[in-house]
Amino acid sequence: MNANKNHWLDDPGNVNKIVYALYICCALLLLPDFLPYKEHLHLPFEFWWGFHGFYGLIGCVLLVLAAKGMRVVLKREEDYYDG
């Protein structure tokens, strides 16, 4: 295999295109908050603009932090299974 061959993600222009595409996708996902539709929500804070997106972001951050904490408890030595 040729070691000098560039991958398509090695070009910074392509990486920038992916980042901008993700920005556009995120903006499009917030678009339904501006459209009139019947929501079946139960709690007052669920009506806040972008609530569910921010709720998901906070949930993911908390999962990562919980996983880091669990790593301390569940971590074993490198030769734990060697007997």
C-alpha positions in Angstrom: 0.0 0.0 0.0 1.3 3.5 -0.9 2.2 5.4 2.3 2.2 8.7 0.4 -1.4 8.4 -0.7 -3.7 11.1 0.8 -7.1 10.2 2.2 -10.0 12.5 1.3 -10.2 13.7 4.9 -6.5 14.8 4.8 -7.6 17.8 2.8 -8.6 20.6 5.3 -11.1 21.9 2.7 -13.1 18.6 2.9 -13.0 18.7 6.7 -14.4 22.2 6.6 -17.2 21.1 4.3 -18.2 18.3 6.7 -18.2 20.8 9.6 -20.4 23.2 7.7 -22.7 20.4 6.7 -23.1 19.5 10.4 -23.9 23.1 11.3 -26.6 23.2 8.6 -28.0 19.9 9.9 -28.2 21.2 13.4 -29.9 24.4 12.2 -32.4 22.4 10.3 -33.2 20.3 13.3 -34.1 23.5 15.2 -36.4 24.6 12.4 -39.5 22.7 13.6 -39.5 24.9 16.7 -40.5 27.8 14.5 -43.3 26.0 12.6 -46.9 25.8 13.9 -47.8 22.3 15.0 -49.6 20.8 17.9 -47.3 19.7 20.6 -48.4 17.2 23.3 -46.1 18.4 26.1 -46.8 18.0 29.8 -44.4 20.3 31.7 -44.0 24.1 31.3 -40.3 24.0 30.5 -40.8 21.6 27.6 -42.2 24.6 25.7 -38.9 26.4 25.8 -37.2 27.0 22.4 -34.7 24.2 21.7 -35.3 22.5 25.1 -35.1 18.9 23.7 -31.8 19.6 21.9 -30.2 21.1 25.0 -31.7 18.3 27.1 -30.1 15.7 24.8 -26.7 17.5 24.9 -26.7 17.7 28.7 -27.7 14.0 28.9 -24.8 13.0 26.7 -22.3 15.0 28.7 -23.6 13.4 31.9 -23.2 10.0 30.4 -19.6 10.7 29.5 -18.9 12.0 33.0 -20.6 8.9 34.6 -18.5 6.6 32.3 -15.3 8.3 33.5 -16.4 7.8 37.1 -17.2 4.1 36.5 -13.8 3.7 34.9 -12.1 4.5 38.2 -14.2 1.8 39.9 -14.1 -0.9 37.3 -10.6 -0.5 36.0 -8.3 -3.5 36.5 -4.6 -3.9 36.2 -3.1 -4.7 32.8 -2.2 -8.3 33.8 -5.4 -9.0 35.7 -6.4 -12.0 33.6 -2.9 -13.5 33.3 -3.4 -15.4 36.6 
